[in-house]
Amino acid sequence: MQTPRIRRTLVTMLLGIMLLINVSMATTYYVSKQAGSSDGNAGTSWGTAWSTISKVNSTLTVGDTVRFGSGVWYASEIHPPTGGTSESQTVYACSTFSTATRSLTTISAGTIMDSDWTVYSGSVYMNDFGGWGGGEESRVLTQDDSMLIADTTLVNVDAPGHFFEDVSNNKVYVWCQGSANPNNCLMVIGTSNRCAVEYLSNNANWIKFFGLRLTHGSGWIVHTDASSCDSNTYSNCTMAYWGGYSGGNLGAWTSEQSTVDSTIYAQHNLIQACSLFCGMSEKGRILAHTVATYAQHRVIIDSCVLHSSGNGVYFKDQSGKPQHYGNTVKHSTIYNMEQSGVQWTSHHQRDSVWGNTIYNCARGIWEGGSYQGPLNGESYICNNTIYHCYDVGISFFDGAENDFNFLGRNNQVKFNIIYACSTSGDEEVIGFAYCEDSTQSLFGVIDSNLYYANTHSTTEGHRNRIAGNEQWTWESWIDTNRYGFDQHSTCNAADPEFNNPSAGDFSRPDTCQEMNVTYGGRTWYLYGAWQPDEPPEFLCGDVTDDCFVDIDDIQFLIAYVFSGGPAPDPMESGDVNCSGDPSVDLDDIVYLITYVFQGGPAPCAGC
């Protein structure tokens, strides 16, 4: 007779055997553009490869892998299967499943337009096309892999690089870049509300995309119109060219808006080492976001490049209850955004933005903008480099004057560089903004940041401005009796000395160590996103270890030499005349005085 313990053991063994059988039944399929590929083949080798995405959608089951050869699959849309688990993941990958063949496979939701273009007027050509079929014009048209600007009327097609689709007569009008003849170009248009990847059913979990190029989405590239699509990964992929009507939340990677406040669409999704760029709506890029999510938990955007769209990363909710939390944007580069590099609206909690480089955007990081608070706070915004944003570097403001509840509590904003947020126009441009309130101490910590060359021209009383504001000065901002923020920060006192910011190089190889904090799996030695592999060497003459050589260092050496004060650490930092002992004596003090007050040689100039 079996005891309960024996029965439990047998059941466990049986479940393990069933799991092994399930895993062993997973199949790897191959899809190719080579001669001989056919959907009638077995699809289990390159020699018997399939030829279409439709065959993949109708055959692939949970746990299977499909590898795509080089080439472009037009008018295609992938539909991932449901029911995946961590032990049974479904994979869509480039041919070698490695970065060696990254982006050699393109899944395009677009259609190649026929070379039947005729001159409409001047440099504007026209061609027949059926449109979306829903009364909406296409918002995606590329010319030789370069995205054109979608216009709302034919009259607006008045310059190179513009197009308009007239659904009333099923025609497309285009003025090509360089005034080229479109018959001599590859013209690809997004159609039929088709995405490159569409999640149609709930519980499409544990899906992995690797090394694929996904393009020409009408509205979206990857779109989730279902719930509980969890633990999906996009690694080393490219997502490019999407657009649509102005009223939607468009995006390269987007989850649809929930109509119920309690709905959580997904969690634990990861976008890693991907490039996402070029979104367009009928109002330009402003509403064509890059990553736009509703009600998702623990989304991670890691080591990606995002550019040329509306918002870079846009975390959103409905207006009822807090829904999304624990989302992270890290180690990414975000630039040329019509709105923000990273933005939250409505409710959020415990989101993190760290180690990112954000430049040439309207706003760097904006927490707010929905007018539907409260924001629950506990945000972690650290070690970001924000450069040349023409509205604000970092902002905590949600539109309600004198309502500090909108900002959330216990936030941390530290170790960031906010540089050259300026404009030649009359817009208000600032390094940091937040809603002023007598209970500002609840906000959390704003400290150890570097502000440099941020300017503005106008002010509003209900917000606090720093970095050169005419109303609230830097002195009042750091005054412990007033606000008490940024006690260990600098404002226009230290140039971060980027290597070549105009070329997108924000490295700081000549900067001395500014911090020593460990988080996110590494130790951070400098403010901002770029970090050296090892701690920077000491700055000669900076015996006070504050990254400056000034009168404080002179006083330090005088106290050491004549009053028995603490010694420089390392001693070489005080040997400014390079005597080589290393010794620190009166000669070093005189040398440093000459440098600081008379423009003499720099410390260690003769070493």
C-alpha positions as CSV (number, residue, x, y, z in Angstrom):
1,M,0.0,0.0,0.0
2,Q,1.4,3.4,-1.0
3,T,1.9,5.9,1.8
4,P,1.0,9.6,1.2
5,R,4.7,10.4,1.0
6,I,5.3,7.8,-1.7
7,R,2.3,9.1,-3.7
8,R,3.6,12.7,-3.5
9,T,7.0,11.5,-4.8
10,L,5.4,9.6,-7.7
11,V,3.3,12.6,-8.6
12,T,6.3,14.9,-8.6
13,M,8.2,12.4,-10.8
14,L,5.3,12.2,-13.2
15,L,5.0,15.9,-13.5
16,G,8.7,16.1,-14.2
17,I,8.5,13.5,-16.9
18,M,5.5,15.3,-18.4
19,L,7.5,18.6,-18.4
20,L,10.4,16.9,-20.2
21,I,8.1,15.4,-22.8
22,N,6.6,18.8,-23.4
23,V,10.0,20.5,-23.8
24,S,11.2,17.7,-26.1
25,M,8.2,18.2,-28.3
26,A,9.2,21.8,-29.0
27,T,10.3,22.3,-32.6
28,T,12.6,24.6,-34.4
29,Y,11.3,25.9,-37.7
30,Y,13.0,27.8,-40.5
31,V,11.7,30.5,-42.8
32,S,13.7,31.6,-45.8
33,K,13.6,33.7,-49.0
34,Q,15.9,31.2,-50.8
35,A,14.7,29.3,-53.8
36,G,12.9,26.1,-52.9
37,S,11.3,27.5,-49.7
38,S,7.6,26.8,-49.5
39,D,4.9,26.6,-47.0
40,G,4.3,23.0,-48.2
41,N,7.7,22.0,-46.8
42,A,8.3,20.5,-43.4
43,G,10.0,23.7,-42.2
44,T,12.3,21.9,-39.9
45,S,15.6,22.7,-41.7
46,W,17.0,25.4,-44.0
47,G,16.7,22.9,-46.8
48,T,13.0,22.5,-46.1
49,A,12.2,26.0,-45.0
50,W,8.8,27.7,-45.1
51,S,8.3,30.9,-47.0
52,T,5.7,33.1,-45.3
53,I,4.7,34.5,-41.9
54,S,1.2,33.2,-42.4
55,K,2.6,29.7,-42.1
56,V,4.4,30.6,-38.9
57,N,1.2,32.0,-37.4
58,S,-0.8,28.9,-38.3
59,T,1.7,26.3,-37.1
60,L,3.9,27.7,-34.3
61,T,2.9,26.5,-30.8
62,V,4.1,27.4,-27.3
63,G,7.8,26.4,-26.8
64,D,8.7,26.4,-30.5
65,T,11.5,28.4,-32.1
66,V,11.4,30.0,-35.6
67,R,14.6,31.2,-37.3
68,F,14.3,33.6,-40.2
69,G,16.9,33.9,-43.0
70,S,18.0,37.2,-44.5
71,G,15.5,39.2,-46.4
72,V,12.3,41.2,-46.1
73,W,8.8,39.8,-45.5
74,Y,6.3,42.6,-46.5
75,A,2.7,42.8,-45.6
76,S,3.3,40.5,-42.7
77,E,2.2,40.4,-39.0
78,I,3.3,38.0,-36.4
79,H,0.7,36.7,-33.9
80,P,2.5,35.1,-30.9
81,P,0.8,32.0,-29.3
82,T,-0.6,31.9,-25.8
83,G,0.2,29.9,-22.7
84,G,4.0,30.1,-22.5
85,T,6.0,29.4,-19.3
86,S,9.5,30.0,-18.2
87,E,10.3,26.4,-19.2
88,S,8.5,26.6,-22.5
89,Q,9.3,29.9,-24.3
90,T,8.5,30.7,-27.8
91,V,11.3,32.3,-29.8
92,Y,11.4,34.4,-33.0
93,A,15.0,34.9,-34.0
94,C,17.4,35.9,-36.8
95,S,19.1,33.0,-38.6
96,T,22.0,32.4,-36.3
97,F,20.3,33.6,-33.1
98,S,23.3,35.9,-32.5
99,T,24.2,39.5,-33.1
100,A,26.2,38.4,-36.2
101,T,22.9,38.4,-38.2
102,R,21.1,41.1,-36.3
103,S,18.7,43.2,-38.5
104,L,19.3,41.0,-41.6
105,T,15.7,39.8,-41.2
106,T,12.9,42.4,-41.7
107,I,9.3,41.8,-40.8
108,S,7.5,44.7,-42.4
109,A,3.8,45.4,-42.0
110,G,4.1,47.7,-45.0
111,T,3.4,47.1,-48.7
112,I,5.6,48.0,-51.7
113,M,3.8,50.5,-53.8
114,D,3.7,49.8,-57.6
115,S,5.9,51.8,-59.9
116,D,2.9,53.5,-61.5
117,W,3.5,57.0,-60.2
118,T,2.5,59.9,-62.5
119,V,3.1,63.6,-62.2
120,Y,0.3,65.4,-60.4
121,S,1.8,68.8,-60.3
122,G,5.4,70.0,-60.4
123,S,7.5,67.6,-58.2
124,V,4.4,66.0,-56.6
125,Y,3.5,62.5,-57.9
126,M,0.4,60.4,-57.4
127,N,-0.4,56.7,-57.3
128,D,-3.4,54.6,-56.6
129,F,-3.7,52.9,-53.3
130,G,-6.5,51.4,-51.2
131,G,-5.8,52.9,-47.8
132,W,-6.6,51.4,-44.5
133,G,-10.2,50.7,-45.3
134,G,-11.5,52.5,-42.1
135,G,-11.6,56.0,-43.4
136,E,-8.2,56.7,-42.0
137,E,-5.2,57.7,-44.0
138,S,-1.9,55.9,-43.9
139,R,0.7,57.6,-41.7
140,V,3.7,55.6,-42.8
141,L,5.5,56.0,-46.1
142,T,9.2,55.5,-46.6
143,Q,11.4,56.3,-49.5
144,D,14.4,54.1,-49.7
145,D,14.2,53.4,-46.0
146,S,13.8,57.1,-45.1
147,M,10.5,58.1,-43.4
148,L,8.4,60.9,-45.1
149,I,6.2,63.4,-43.3
150,A,2.5,62.7,-43.3
151,D,0.2,65.6,-44.1
152,T,-3.5,66.0,-43.5
153,T,-4.3,67.7,-46.8
154,L,-2.9,67.7,-50.3
155,V,-2.1,71.4,-50.0
156,N,0.5,70.7,-47.3
157,V,2.5,68.5,-49.7
158,D,4.5,71.6,-50.6
159,A,8.1,70.6,-49.9
160,P,10.4,67.6,-50.4
161,G,9.8,64.7,-48.0
162,H,6.0,65.1,-47.6
163,F,3.1,62.9,-48.6
164,F,-0.7,62.7,-48.3
165,E,-3.1,59.8,-48.8
166,D,-6.6,60.8,-49.9
167,V,-9.0,58.1,-48.8
168,S,-11.8,59.7,-50.8
169,N,-10.2,58.7,-54.1
170,N,-7.7,56.0,-52.9
171,K,-4.7,58.0,-54.1
172,V,-1.3,58.8,-52.5
173,Y,0.5,62.1,-53.3
174,V,4.2,62.5,-52.6
175,W,7.0,65.0,-53.0
176,C,10.0,62.8,-52.6
177,Q,13.2,63.8,-50.8
178,G,15.6,65.3,-53.2
179,S,12.7,65.8,-55.6
180,A,13.3,62.2,-56.8
181,N,11.0,60.3,-59.1
182,P,9.3,57.8,-56.9
183,N,9.3,55.3,-59.7
184,N,13.1,55.1,-59.2
185,C,12.7,54.6,-55.4
186,L,11.6,51.8,-53.1
187,M,8.3,53.2,-51.7
188,V,6.8,51.2,-48.8
189,I,3.5,52.2,-47.2
190,G,1.9,51.0,-44.0
191,T,-1.5,49.5,-44.6
192,S,-4.7,48.0,-43.2
193,N,-4.0,48.9,-39.6
194,R,-1.4,46.2,-39.6
195,C,1.5,45.9,-37.1
196,A,4.7,43.9,-37.4
197,V,3.8,42.0,-34.2
198,E,0.2,41.9,-32.8
199,Y,-0.8,40.2,-29.5
200,L,-4.4,39.3,-30.2
201,S,-5.1,36.9,-27.2
202,N,-4.7,37.1,-23.5
203,N,-1.8,35.2,-21.8
204,A,0.6,35.3,-24.7
205,N,3.5,34.9,-22.2
206,W,7.2,34.2,-22.4
207,I,7.7,35.2,-26.0
208,K,11.3,36.1,-27.1
209,F,12.2,38.2,-30.1
210,F,15.9,38.3,-31.0
211,G,17.8,40.2,-33.8
212,L,14.8,41.0,-35.9
213,R,14.0,44.2,-37.8
214,L,10.4,45.2,-37.3
215,T,9.0,48.0,-39.5
216,H,6.1,50.0,-41.0
217,G,3.5,49.6,-38.4
218,S,0.2,51.4,-38.9
219,G,-0.2,52.8,-35.5
220,W,2.3,50.5,-33.8
221,I,5.2,48.2,-34.5
222,V,4.6,45.8,-31.6
223,H,1.0,46.2,-30.2
224,T,-0.6,44.4,-27.2
225,D,-4.4,44.5,-27.5
226,A,-4.8,41.8,-24.8
227,S,-4.1,41.4,-21.1
228,S,-1.6,39.3,-19.1
229,C,0.9,39.2,-21.9
230,D,3.8,38.8,-19.4
231,S,7.5,38.1,-19.3
232,N,8.1,38.9,-23.0
233,T,11.6,39.9,-24.2
234,Y,12.8,41.9,-27.2
235,S,16.6,41.7,-27.5
236,N,18.9,43.2,-30.2
237,C,15.9,44.1,-32.3
238,T,15.2,47.2,-34.5
239,M,11.7,48.8,-34.5
240,A,11.3,51.6,-37.0
241,Y,8.7,53.6,-39.0
242,W,5.3,53.8,-37.4
243,G,2.5,56.3,-37.5
244,G,-1.3,56.8,-37.5
245,Y,-4.1,59.1,-36.6
246,S,-3.7,61.9,-34.1
247,G,-6.0,60.7,-31.4
248,G,-4.2,57.5,-30.5
249,N,-1.3,56.6,-28.4
250,L,1.0,55.4,-31.1
251,G,4.3,53.7,-30.5
252,A,7.0,51.3,-31.6
253,W,6.1,49.1,-28.6
254,T,2.7,49.8,-27.1
255,S,0.1,48.3,-24.9
256,E,-3.5,49.4,-25.5
257,Q,-5.4,51.7,-23.2
258,S,-7.5,50.0,-20.6
259,T,-11.1,50.9,-20.2
260,V,-11.2,49.6,-16.7
261,D,-9.1,51.1,-13.9
262,S,-8.4,47.8,-12.3
263,T,-7.0,46.1,-15.4
264,I,-3.3,45.3,-15.4
265,Y,-2.2,44.7,-19.0
266,A,1.2,43.0,-18.4
267,Q,4.2,42.8,-16.3
268,H,7.9,41.8,-16.4
269,N,8.4,42.7,-20.1
270,L,11.9,43.6,-21.2
271,I,13.3,45.6,-24.1
272,Q,17.0,45.3,-24.2
273,A,19.7,46.4,-26.6
274,C,17.2,47.5,-29.2
275,S,17.0,50.5,-31.5
276,L,13.6,52.2,-31.8
277,F,13.1,55.3,-34.1
278,C,11.0,57.3,-36.5
279,G,7.4,57.7,-35.5
280,M,4.9,60.0,-37.1
281,S,1.3,61.1,-36.7
282,E,-0.8,63.6,-38.7
283,K,0.5,66.2,-36.2
284,G,4.1,65.3,-36.8
285,R,6.1,63.3,-34.3
286,I,4.4,64.8,-31.2
287,L,1.9,62.0,-30.7
288,A,3.9,59.2,-32.1
289,H,5.6,57.9,-29.0
290,T,8.3,55.3,-29.0
291,V,7.5,53.1,-26.0
292,A,4.0,53.8,-24.6
293,T,2.5,51.5,-22.0
294,Y,-0.8,51.5,-20.1
295,A,-1.0,49.8,-16.7
296,Q,2.1,47.7,-16.9
297,H,4.3,46.6,-14.0
298,R,8.1,46.1,-13.9
299,V,8.7,47.0,-17.6
300,I,12.5,47.3,-18.2
301,I,14.0,49.4,-21.0
302,D,17.7,48.5,-20.9
303,S,20.6,49.7,-23.1
304,C,18.4,50.9,-25.9
305,V,18.6,53.7,-28.4
306,L,15.4,55.7,-29.0
307,H,15.1,58.7,-31.2
308,S,13.0,60.9,-33.6
309,S,9.5,60.4,-32.2
310,G,7.1,62.0,-29.6
311,N,8.0,60.8,-26.2
312,G,10.9,58.4,-25.7
313,V,9.3,56.2,-23.0
314,Y,5.8,57.0,-21.9
315,F,4.3,55.2,-18.8
316,K,0.5,55.8,-18.6
317,D,-2.6,54.8,-16.6
318,Q,-6.2,55.4,-16.4
319,S,-7.3,58.1,-14.0
320,G,-8.8,56.1,-11.2
321,K,-6.4,54.0,-9.1
322,P,-2.6,53.6,-9.0
323,Q,-1.7,50.8,-11.4
324,H,1.8,50.8,-12.7
325,Y,4.9,50.5,-10.6
326,G,8.4,49.3,-10.6
327,N,9.2,50.3,-14.2
328,T,12.8,51.0,-15.1
329,V,14.6,52.9,-17.9
330,K,18.4,52.4,-17.6
331,H,21.6,52.7,-19.6
332,S,19.7,54.0,-22.7
333,T,20.3,56.9,-25.1
334,I,17.2,59.0,-26.0
335,Y,17.3,62.0,-28.3
336,N,15.4,64.2,-30.8
337,M,12.0,63.8,-29.1
338,E,9.3,66.3,-29.7
339,Q,8.2,65.8,-26.0
340,S,10.0,64.1,-23.2
341,G,12.8,61.6,-23.0
342,V,11.0,59.8,-20.3
343,Q,7.5,60.7,-19.0
344,W,4.9,59.4,-16.5
345,T,1.3,60.5,-16.4
346,S,-1.4,59.7,-13.9
347,H,-0.4,57.2,-11.3
348,H,2.9,55.5,-10.7
349,Q,5.1,54.2,-7.9
350,R,8.6,53.1,-7.5
351,D,9.7,53.7,-11.0
352,S,13.4,54.2,-11.8
353,V,15.3,56.2,-14.4
354,W,19.1,55.9,-14.1
355,G,22.2,55.9,-16.2
356,N,20.5,57.4,-19.3
357,T,21.7,60.0,-21.8
358,I,18.9,62.3,-22.9
359,Y,19.5,65.2,-25.3
360,N,17.8,67.4,-27.8
361,C,14.3,66.8,-26.5
362,A,11.6,69.2,-25.3
363,R,12.0,67.8,-21.7
364,G,14.5,65.4,-20.3
365,I,12.5,63.6,-17.6
366,W,8.9,64.7,-16.8
367,E,6.9,63.3,-14.0
368,G,3.4,64.6,-14.7
369,G,1.4,66.1,-17.5
370,S,-1.9,64.3,-17.2
371,Y,-3.6,66.6,-14.6
372,Q,-4.9,63.4,-13.0
373,G,-2.9,62.9,-9.9
374,P,-1.8,61.9,-7.5
375,L,1.6,60.6,-8.4
376,N,2.5,58.2,-5.7
377,G,6.2,58.8,-5.7
378,E,9.2,56.8,-4.6
379,S,10.8,57.5,-7.9
380,Y,14.6,57.0,-8.3
381,I,16.1,59.4,-10.9
382,C,19.9,59.2,-10.7
383,N,23.0,59.4,-12.8
384,N,21.3,60.7,-15.9
385,T,23.0,63.1,-18.4
386,I,20.4,65.6,-19.7
387,Y,21.7,67.9,-22.4
388,H,20.1,70.7,-24.5
389,C,16.5,70.2,-23.7
390,Y,14.6,73.3,-24.7
391,D,11.9,73.3,-22.0
392,V,13.1,71.7,-18.8
393,G,15.8,69.2,-17.7
394,I,13.8,67.4,-15.0
395,S,10.2,68.3,-13.9
396,F,7.8,67.1,-11.2
397,F,4.7,69.0,-12.1
398,D,1.2,67.7,-13.0
399,G,-0.7,70.9,-13.8
400,A,-2.4,71.6,-10.5
401,E,-1.2,74.9,-9.0
402,N,-0.4,74.6,-5.3
403,D,-1.4,70.9,-5.2
404,F,1.8,69.2,-4.0
405,N,-0.1,65.9,-3.7
406,F,0.3,65.5,-7.4
407,L,4.1,65.1,-7.0
408,G,4.3,62.0,-4.8
409,R,6.5,61.4,-1.8
410,N,10.0,60.1,-1.0
411,N,11.5,60.6,-4.5
412,Q,15.3,60.6,-5.0
413,V,16.8,62.9,-7.6
414,K,20.6,62.6,-7.4
415,F,23.9,62.5,-9.3
416,N,22.4,63.9,-12.5
417,I,24.0,66.4,-14.9
418,I,21.6,69.0,-16.4
419,Y,23.5,70.9,-19.0
420,A,22.6,73.6,-21.5
421,C,18.8,73.5,-21.3
422,S,18.4,76.7,-23.2
423,T,16.7,78.4,-26.1
424,S,16.9,81.5,-28.2
425,G,13.1,81.9,-28.1
426,D,10.8,83.3,-25.4
427,E,9.9,79.9,-23.9
428,E,10.7,79.3,-20.2
429,V,13.7,77.0,-20.0
430,I,15.0,75.6,-16.7
431,G,17.1,72.9,-15.2
432,F,14.6,71.7,-12.6
433,A,10.9,72.4,-11.9
434,Y,8.5,71.2,-9.3
435,C,5.2,72.4,-7.8
436,E,5.9,74.7,-4.8
437,D,4.2,73.9,-1.5
438,S,4.9,74.5,2.2
439,T,5.2,70.8,2.7
440,Q,8.0,70.4,0.1
441,S,10.0,68.3,2.6
442,L,7.7,65.4,1.8
443,F,9.0,65.3,-1.8
444,G,12.2,63.5,-0.9
445,V,15.7,64.2,-1.8
446,I,17.0,66.5,-4.5
447,D,20.8,66.6,-4.0
448,S,24.3,66.0,-5.5
449,N,23.3,67.2,-9.0
450,L,25.4,69.3,-11.4
451,Y,23.6,72.1,-13.2
452,Y,25.4,74.0,-15.8
453,A,24.5,76.7,-18.4
454,N,20.7,76.4,-18.0
455,T,18.8,79.6,-18.9
456,H,15.3,80.8,-19.1
457,S,13.4,84.1,-19.8
458,T,10.1,83.9,-18.0
459,T,8.8,82.8,-14.6
460,E,5.6,81.5,-13.1
461,G,5.0,81.9,-9.3
462,H,3.5,78.5,-8.6
463,R,6.5,76.5,-9.7
464,N,10.0,76.5,-8.3
465,R,12.8,77.2,-10.7
466,I,16.5,76.7,-10.2
467,A,19.7,77.3,-12.1
468,G,19.6,81.0,-12.7
469,N,15.9,81.8,-12.0
470,E,15.0,85.4,-11.5
471,Q,12.4,84.7,-8.9
472,W,13.7,81.8,-6.9
473,T,17.5,82.1,-6.9
474,W,19.9,79.3,-6.4
475,E,20.7,80.6,-3.0
476,S,17.0,80.4,-1.9
477,W,16.7,76.9,-3.4
478,I,19.6,75.6,-1.3
479,D,18.8,77.7,1.8
480,T,17.8,75.2,4.6
481,N,15.3,77.8,5.9
482,R,13.6,78.0,2.6
483,Y,13.8,74.8,0.5
484,G,17.0,73.1,1.5
485,F,17.5,71.1,-1.7
486,D,20.7,70.5,-3.6
487,Q,23.0,71.1,-0.6
488,H,25.8,69.2,-2.2
489,S,25.2,70.3,-5.8
490,T,26.8,72.9,-8.0
491,C,25.2,75.5,-10.2
492,N,27.3,76.9,-13.0
493,A,30.4,76.4,-10.9
494,A,31.7,73.3,-12.7
495,D,31.7,72.5,-16.4
496,P,31.1,68.7,-16.7
497,E,33.6,68.8,-19.6
498,F,31.9,66.4,-22.0
499,N,34.2,65.1,-24.6
500,N,32.2,66.0,-27.7
501,P,28.5,66.6,-26.9
502,S,27.6,68.0,-30.3
503,A,28.5,64.6,-31.7
504,G,26.6,62.7,-29.0
505,D,29.8,61.9,-27.0
506,F,29.1,62.6,-23.3
507,S,32.1,60.9,-21.9
508,R,34.1,62.7,-19.2
509,P,37.6,61.2,-19.3
510,D,39.3,64.2,-17.7
511,T,37.0,64.5,-14.7
512,C,38.1,63.6,-11.2
513,Q,36.1,61.3,-9.0
514,E,32.8,62.9,-7.8
515,M,31.1,60.0,-6.0
516,N,31.4,56.5,-4.9
517,V,28.0,54.8,-4.8
518,T,27.1,51.2,-5.7
519,Y,23.7,50.3,-7.2
520,G,22.4,48.7,-10.3
521,G,25.2,46.1,-10.4
522,R,28.1,48.6,-10.6
523,T,29.9,51.4,-8.8
524,W,29.3,55.0,-9.9
525,Y,32.3,57.3,-9.7
526,L,31.0,60.4,-11.7
527,Y,27.8,62.3,-12.0
528,G,25.8,61.6,-15.1
529,A,25.5,58.5,-17.2
530,W,29.0,57.9,-18.5
531,Q,31.3,56.1,-16.1
532,P,34.9,55.0,-16.3
533,D,35.8,51.4,-15.6
534,E,38.0,52.3,-12.7
535,P,38.0,55.3,-10.3
536,P,39.5,58.4,-11.9
537,E,43.0,59.3,-10.8
538,F,43.4,62.2,-8.4
539,L,43.3,65.8,-9.7
540,C,46.7,67.3,-8.9
541,G,46.3,70.2,-6.5
542,D,42.8,69.2,-5.5
543,V,43.9,68.2,-2.0
544,T,40.4,68.9,-0.6
545,D,39.0,66.3,-3.1
546,D,36.1,68.5,-4.4
547,C,37.2,68.5,-8.0
548,F,38.4,72.1,-7.9
549,V,41.8,73.7,-7.4
550,D,41.2,76.9,-5.6
551,I,41.9,78.8,-2.4
552,D,40.5,76.0,-0.3
553,D,43.4,73.8,-1.4
554,I,45.9,76.5,-0.6
555,Q,44.5,76.8,2.9
556,F,44.6,73.0,3.2
557,L,48.3,72.9,2.3
558,I,49.1,75.7,4.7
559,A,47.4,73.9,7.5
560,Y,49.3,70.7,6.7
561,V,52.8,72.3,6.4
562,F,52.6,74.8,9.3
563,S,49.9,73.6,11.7
564,G,50.0,69.8,11.6
565,G,46.8,69.5,9.7
566,P,45.7,66.4,7.8
567,A,48.0,65.3,4.9
568,P,46.9,65.2,1.3
569,D,45.6,61.8,0.2
570,P,47.3,60.7,-1.9
571,M,50.4,62.7,-1.1
572,E,51.1,63.2,-4.8
573,S,48.0,65.4,-5.1
574,G,49.8,68.1,-3.0
575,D,53.2,67.8,-4.8
576,V,52.0,70.4,-7.3
577,N,55.5,71.5,-8.4
578,C,56.5,67.9,-9.2
579,S,59.5,67.7,-7.0
580,G,59.1,64.0,-7.1
581,D,59.8,63.1,-3.5
582,P,56.7,63.2,-3.2
583,S,57.0,65.9,-0.6
584,V,54.7,68.8,0.2
585,D,56.4,72.0,1.4
586,L,56.4,75.7,1.1
587,D,57.5,75.5,-2.5
588,D,54.2,73.8,-3.3
589,I,52.2,76.4,-1.5
590,V,53.8,79.2,-3.4
591,Y,53.4,77.3,-6.7
592,L,49.6,76.9,-6.0
593,I,49.2,80.5,-5.0
594,T,50.8,81.6,-8.2
595,Y,48.4,79.3,-10.2
596,V,45.2,80.4,-8.4
597,F,45.8,84.1,-8.2
598,Q,48.3,85.0,-10.9
599,G,47.5,82.5,-13.7
600,G,50.8,80.6,-13.3
601,P,51.4,77.0,-14.6
602,A,48.8,74.4,-13.7
603,P,49.6,71.9,-10.9
604,C,51.8,69.1,-12.1
605,A,52.3,70.9,-15.5
606,G,56.0,69.9,-15.5
607,C,55.5,66.2,-14.5
